[in-house]
């Protein structure tokens, strides 16, 4: 038994050193060191598992098989009990998920019918440029990543809207309530009365994007007072692009499982709590379990939070790209009531012919960016009649 305990303490000490190394590999970012430390932590955990089995066998020899059987039964049942509780929480989202997938399929089929062969070739090129390790940040990569942001925002918003409908919300009133929770935003209050329930998704997209892009101009979204991008701009640009290449192929939930309170983890927590306020979460899911986990420094493995992480990762990658480019892209947003300018804006609602001249911006949906070479990533807006 003494020899066993010595081995246990030795394994815990080694694992502790490996875990410290894992944390240190994040700042400064060192993907190779992170992978090496992760392997060491897992190896020591497995070693502890073997030692635990040796102890159990020893305990069984002294106390008899009955106690071992009781312990084994509890261990077998516990994971199933936890799984049942998790299923109870997620069963509400399954119907909404199906509706969301149907909506996405319908939208994809519609887009495929509209896009020509040349546009398809352009899209393939965009996918190719962001799926491989890029040698340097460029305008085409930035535009492709912004497209990913829009697709992720549509997906998350569609799921959120489906959950609202499943919970029998008054959609127009719900969107007004969401916007009323923001201290500086009054756009949707007016917009919903104009667009109607059938276009409420655009008002909801506007709200989600406004929240998640808030602070985009700062290197840490104002989560701290860091000024590294000003004090050492060249090094900061290189580090940002290295992080972009390291992170773009990672599963965000797996990354946060290893480093839950890294900068990206803090960003996800902050933005989720900002977008999904307490009353909304309780109404949609019947409890505040996800919120409690986030406030405790963890990240839920629910389908809803996973959809949110897809959007958060896309915005984080776009942010890393913006701070790795010289000069940095300039963000702009169309203001409510502004005249529609096709060189800088595009409508989220498709028109069969030319956009009527009497339409103005009802509210912005996605921000736009002016790139260093003079090209523009157009802002997307919802247009309403000037009258």
N, C-alpha and C positions, 0 to 999 in steps of 0.2 A: 504493500500500500504506500509506503514512504517513497519507494522508487517511482511509483505511478504519479504521486503528487509532485515530485521533482520534475518529471517530464511535462506535467500539466503547466506548472509555473514557467518552465522554459519555453513551451509553445506559446503561452500568452505573451511573454516578453518579446519573442520574435515577431509575433503578430502585431503587437503594439508599435514596434519600430517600423514595420512594413506599412502600417496604416499612417503613421506620421510622414513617412516618405511619400505615400499616396497623396496626402494633403499638400505637402510641399511642392509636388510636381505640377500643381495647378497654377501657382503664382511664383515665378513666371511659368507660363504654360509649357509643359514638356510632355508631349504625348508618349514618347518612348519610355521615359521614366515612369509615367503613369501606368502603362501596360505592365511593366516589370514589377512595380509595386503591387499592382492588383493580383498578379499571379502569385506573389509571395503571400499575400493575405489569404487568398483562397487555399493555398497549400497548407497553411497553418490551421485554418478552420477544419480542413479535412483531417489533419493530424489530431486535432482536439476531438473530432468525431470518433476516431479510432480509439483514443484513450477513454472516451466515455463508454464505449462498448466493452472495453476491458474491465472498467469499474462495475458495469452492470452485471457482467458475468461473475465477478467476484462477489458482488452483493447477493446474487442469486444463490451462489454456493452456500452462503452463510445463513441467509434468511428463508431459503426455500423457494420453490417454484411459484407458490401462490401469490406472493407479493409481486414477483416479476410479471405474472399474468395480469394483475390489477394495473400495474404501471403501464404495461404494453397496451391494455385496452383503452386506458385514458389517452395515451399518445395516439392511438389509431383514431379515436373518436374526435379528438380536439380539432384536427384540420378540417374534418367534415362539418363540425359545428361552425367554424369560422367561415367555411365556404358557403354554408346556408345563409349566414347573415349577409355576406357579400352579395349573394344572389338576390336576396330580398331587396337590397338597395338598388341593384341594377335592373331588376325586372321591369321597373317603370320606364326605363330608357329603351328597352328593346323594340317596343312598338314604334316609338319615335325614331329610332335608328332605321327601321324599315322604311318609314315614310321619307326620311332624309335621303336614303339611298335611291328610292324611286324618283325623288325630285332631282337628284344629281344625274341619274341615268337619262331622265327626260331632257335635262339641260344639255347634257353631252351630246345626245342625239340631235338636238336642235342646232348646236354649234357645229357639229360635223356636217350637217346639211348646208350650212351657210358658208363654211370656209372652202376656199378653192385649193387647187393643187399647190400653187406657189406659197400660199400661207401655211399649208401643211409642211412644206419643205422648211420654211422659216422656223416653225415650231420645233421640228425635229432638231434643227441646228441649235436652238436654245436649250433644249433638254440635254443635248450632247455636251454643250459648253459648261453646264453646271453639274453634270454627273461625273466629270473627270476632274482630276486635280489641275487647277488653273495655274499657269506660270506667273501671271500678274493680274491685278484687278483691272477690269475694263468695263466700258459702257454696256456692252452686250450682256455680260454676266449680271450687271446691276439690273438691267431691264428684265432679264429672265427671272431673277430672284424676286423682283417686284411682282411679276406675274404669279409666282408661287404664293406670295403674300395674299394676293387677291383671291386666288383659288382656295387657300386655307381659310381665309376670312369668310368666304361664301359657305364653305362646308360647316364651319363652326356655327355661323349664324343660322344656317338652315336647321341644324340640330337643336339649337336653342329655341328657335321658333316652333319646331315640332313639339318640344317638351312643353312649351307654353300652351299650345293647342291641346295637347293631351291632358294637361292640368285644367283645361276649360277656362283659360284666361280670356278676358276681353283684350284682344291683341292691341288695339289702338290705345286703350287706357293703360295697358302694361308698358308700352313703349313710352308713353308720356310720363309714367311713373319712373321709369329707368332714367330718363333725361332729367327729371326733376331732382333726382338724387345728385346730379352733377351741379357744382356751384356756379359754373360759368356757361353752361350750355342750355339753350332754350330752343334749339333748332327743331327738334322733333315734335315739340308741342304744337308748333304751327304746321309742321310738315305733314303729320299724320292726318290732320283735318283736311289737307289738300289732296294727299295721295290716296287715301282710303286704305282699307285693310288689305287689299290685294297687293299693294306695294309697300306694306309695312316692313318687309324684309330689307328694303334699301335704307329706311330710317334706322333699323337695328344695326345694319352694317356700318352706317355712319357713326353710330354711338360706339360700337366696338372698336372701330379704327381710330376714332378720336381718343379713346382711352389708351389704347395700346401704343399709339404713336406719340403720346404725350411725353416730352423730354427727349425726343429722338435726336435733337441737336446737341445734346451733351454726351460725353463719352461713356457715362454709366447711367444714362437716363435720370440723372440727378439723385441716384441712390446714395451717392456720397459726394464729397467736394473735390474729387480727383481732377488734376489738371495736367496729367501726363502727356496728353495730345498737344498741349501748348508748350510744355517745357522741353520735350524731346520729340518733335513731330515725326521725324524720319523713322526713328526706332518704333514709335507707336504705330505708324502705318504698317511697318513690316510685321510687328506682333499681331496686329488686327487681322492681316491677311493670312498669317499662319494659323491663327485660331479659326478663321473661316474655313480653310482647307481641312483642318483637323476635325471640325465639328459637323460639316455638312452631311457626312455619311453616317453620323452617329444616330442611334435611336435616343431621343431626348429622355425618355423615362428610364432607360438603362444608365445614361450619363448621370441623371439626378439620383439614381439609386446609389451611385458611388460617391457623388459629391453634391449632396442635397442643398448645401448652403453656399455653393460657388456663386459667382456673379450672375450667371444665367439662371440658377435656381432662385436667387433673390428676385430677379426680374420677373420670373414666372409667378412667384408668390404675390408680389406687389400688384402685378397687372390682373391676376385672377380676382383678388380681393377687391380691386377697383371696379372690374367689369361686373362680376357676379356678387351683388350685395346680399346681405344676410337674409332679408325677407324673400328675395328671389330664390335663393338656394333652398330655404326651408319649404317654400311652396312647391318647387319642382321635385324635390327628392324626399320630402317628409321629415328631414332632419338636417343637422349641420355638421355631419361627420366629415365631409371633405374639407370644410372650413377649419374644423378643429385640427385636422391633420396638417393643414398648411400653416396654421398659426403655431403649431408645435415644431415647425421646421422640416416637415415631411412632404411628400408629393403622392397623392392618391393614385392608385392604379385603376381608376374607373374609366369607362368608355368616354364619358363626358370630359373629364380632365385630360384624357389622352388626345381628344380632338382639339382642345384648347392648346395643348403643348405643340401641336402641329403648327398652329398660327404663331405661337410665341417663338418657336424656333425659326420660322421663316422671317419674322421681323428682326430677330436677333442677328441672323445671317446678313440681312440687308443693312443693318446698323454697322456690323463689322466691315462690310464692303465699303460703306460710305466713309468710314474713318480710315480706310486703307487707300483711298483714292486721292490724287493730287491734281487739281483742287477737289475738295469734297463737294458732292452734289448739293445744290441748294434746294431746300424743301419749300413748297408753296401750296396754298390751299385756296380754292375759290370761295368767296364769301357769299352769304345769302343775299339774293337780290341782284347779284352782279350780272353784267351782260355776258352772254355765252360767246367764248372765243375758241373756235375750232382748232387753232394752233396750240392751245394750252389745255383744252378740256375735251372730254368726250362724255356722252350721255350714257348712263347705266341702262336706260331703257332704249331698246332698238326702235328706230323709225323706219318705215318702209320706203320713205322718200327723204328728201332734204329736210333738215330740222327747221321748223317754222321760225320766222324771224321774231315773233312776239314772245318767245320763251326766254326766261331768265333762270338763274340758279335758285332752286328751292332750298337745297342744302348740299354741302359737300359730302361725298361718300368716301373717296380715297384721295390722299394727298398726291401731288405731282412733284417732280424733281427736274431741275435744270442741271444738265451734266456739263462737264468741263469743256467738251468739244462744241458746246452750243446746242446740242440736241436736247429734246424734252421728253420726259416720261409724263404723259398727260395726266392731269388730275381727272378723276371721274366724279360726275355730279348728277344730281336728280333735278330735272328741269320742270318748271311750272309756268303757267301762263302769267304774263306780266300784269294782267288785269286782276 
